[in-house]
Amino acid sequence: MSQVLDTPPPTQAPADDLAALAARHGLSVSGARPSLPEYVRQLWARRHFISAFATAKLTAQYSEAKLGQVWQVMTPLLNAAVYYFIFGVLLGTKQHVPDYVPFLVTGVFVWTFTQSSIMAGTRAISGNLGLVRALHFPRAALPISFCLQQLQQLLFSMAALIVILLCFGVPVAVSWVLVLPVLVLQFIFNTGVSLVMARMGAKTPDIAQLMPFILRTWMYVSGVMWSIDKLTRKDHLPHIVTVLLETNPAAVYIDLMRYALIDSFHARQLPPHVWAAATGWALLAGIGGFIYFWKAEETYGRG
């Protein structure tokens, strides 16, 4: 009896031994975050899913509306009409900006691309929890696919923008080829910001209710309806305000698109080092946003 009482209880195997045993047999923690290179490889392997998902979402977006995909063009055009009446007519902004209608419509279309991408990214995880919990895939595929959906919608709308430019006497120019690099840089920037907002929205879904107010404020300081160049030429603005207005990423991409498409919008109206700023914002948001989202990969859809 004494021998039984004196026998020490069996000890558990050390955690290091269990980890080594699991590694020896190719086992890993369920839902663990992969390394960054492996994560990129998994995303690339699902590139066809990302593009197909974006196309399907775009097709279904207006499926219940009688005008269908026409609303892709009508929505920004109606917004432009409202802004033209308020800012162009009532506030007289059009008197100081050549080709004001092409100027305004281009700004609205480009801004809508950024706005819609960020809003869709904010809800990418929290609005698709059923998909996130049911299937195993890199979660970054969702915000990326939503940004790709908005890019497809913008490309569809660009046809209407070209018609408007031609109707208001804007000639076809060689500079139109600059539209492609501008869109690439803006897409990378939008995707990076969307990835940041997707992680924040996954943790705090209420952010989606706040974003429309933040984005509306951002729009008003991005020169969508008025010329930043004409405002910053005045001496009454502090230098820091001028720098912030000129380096505002949304304004940078809008001005570059106007420079590419509108012949009356000259290079001297662009802020200094505009291409460097556009590239820098794209790399900062794209790389930084991707890493920020990846670091919380194992938490999405849990809790």
Secondary structure, 3 states (H helix, E strand, C coil): CHHHHHCCCCCCCCHHHHHHHHHHCCCCCCCCCCCHHHHHHHHHHCHHHHHHHHHHHHHHHCCCCCCHHHHHHHHHHHHHHHHHHHHHHHCCHHHHCCCHHHHHHHHHHHHHHHHHHHHHHHCCCHHHHHHHHHCCCCCCHHHHHHHHHHHHHHHHHHHHHHHHHHHCCCCCCHHHHHHHHHHHHHHHHHHHHHHHHHHHHHHCCCHHHHHHHHHHHHHHCCCCCCCHHHHHCCCCCCHHHHHHHHHCHHHHHHHHHHHHHCCCCCHHHCCCCHHHHHHHHHHHHHHHHHHHHHCCHHHCCCC
